[in-house]
């Protein structure tokens, strides 16, 4: 899997080297001439700059579905988890030797509102805020051992997530640096009711994947390259997330590295189809929240993160005339090709991003 990730991370550099001689259009957004190729697939953030004094507003809805259980690259059953996977907290009062609660599915919707401003032709500022809703379904197994199912329950936190502030700094017409900071505006103390193996229904602090923010200031460095001609658009981006220390609850999420490359084909000036590959690695949680304890995989800091390669298909629409001139609509869906997860986790089934953009 690590070789797959390295191949994905080299995707951007390879694409730039091969296609750079054909890049005839700059990455700077040009709203005088509107073309569906002018922007990257809607799932790519911070892909283009704006002319001095130009603004752009955007809204994206990103939906993700997860389901089942996977250890590494292998699928396992809930019964295997509760009979074979040790409970990190075994020995604490009321804690059984193995896991007894297994998440079976998760859904997340992230509503992202963005604002971009061309400070100069070389520097564009971007702010993105988001509102997150999550739902996770679980099976609780009865008692301290065995495979008898006691019941099910759902946790469903919602609220504002972290806020991202980024400067896009042009190196050439087609290449810019993404210099971002993530500000911890999302909650890391969300609680909900659960069903315990002994039949209780306490209110507890939710595990790491169900919190809404990171609790830490994070650096988000990256580099983006784009080009296009009359028929095709292409590009590549490498991004990272570097956690700056631990949060107030005593932990930090894992660092992240992502590389993606895409190719788009113009159908008409108003419609472009795209294909994209994305490789990503996410580290384990560093540290532990002393209030996140339980016989469930999501409460173990070591059972977080992993590596993945995802394939995505998209379509961009651009209103080239009429009263909606300048408005853009993008849709992109993705399915994982490979997922190698740290310990028992739910793999991603699919993602779907829909967004609208308008410059003025």
Phi, psi and omega in degrees: 000322180298327177292326176295319180295317179298323177296320179293320180292336177273355182300317183297311182296320179296315180297319180297315184295323183283322190257350184306322181298342184260000183283106184249352180241135182287162177283350179293126181296136181234098183279354174292316175251113186260129180214142180296342179280350188292339180241154176289172172308148190296340178282354179264124181262146176063041186272341187217156175258171179237156176293158180304130178085355181272142178247156169217133173251149181211156173220131176232143168244117177250121180248138177227134175245135177231153179193156181082191178222139181221137172244118189064236178256009186252135175282142176226164179269162175298325179295324176295320182298314187279353176248344187239336186265119181297149174272118181306330187261012177305137183103334172288156181306127176078005183261122180284168183288333179239168176296144181232354178237129184234118172295138182247334178202154178214141176231138177226133171241126178242117177265117187244121176253127184236151176222129178237147179216130177280098180293316170219179176294341182259343184230123175243133178261143183221135174234135179224123175247157182215155175238129190241136169237137180228147172224132176227127178261143185227154166250131173256129178264141189288138172070198185265357179199171179092180185238023176283128181274125180276320182170189181230162173204164181230138170248146188209074176285157177206146178162184181286141176264195179288154182254137183247132178237126188222144168249128175261113189247114185289132171262319172220183177300332188249356184231134173218155174274137171259109181247096188240157173227134174261125183260130188282077179265354180269149182288143172237021180232031180293143179230162176196170179274142179231172173248117182274163178300339178264007175092005178280164179229061181284161170264123186230164172289133184287149179295173190304315182293345183259000173283160189263341181223183180263332185079000181233151166285133184232137170279141179229076180279156177186176175217140184230138177230134180220153173202165178196159167232199184294332187250332187227151169233148182210166179180174179206151181212138172238127182227153176223160171232121182242115182284134181258085179082188181257162180273183185293343180264002171098019180210171171219146175291163182289152173295157184229141171228137183219138173227139180217153176216145184219160174222132180237147180239128177285125173269311168219171176304337183266350185223132176221136176259148184222152169232144186213145171243141179224130175245139185214145171229138181227128183282169176287163175292135180257118185095189182206142172274117184296346179266358175258096185221135176166163181277057183220143186299327184289346179273352182266118181301333181285340182265048180227148174082183183151199183229148182207155169232129186235139172256137184225144174237141183213171175217136174247134174244138177228126176282110187269347176202180181081186185295339179263011182308132179096344176282145179230145175232129179234142177225134178212132177239147183225147176230130179297139174268317178220139171223128177236104192254148180279104179074184179295122176213165172275125175283158175285132174275310179196162172233152177217127178238130176233134182210156174235149182218146177213126177257152178204000000 
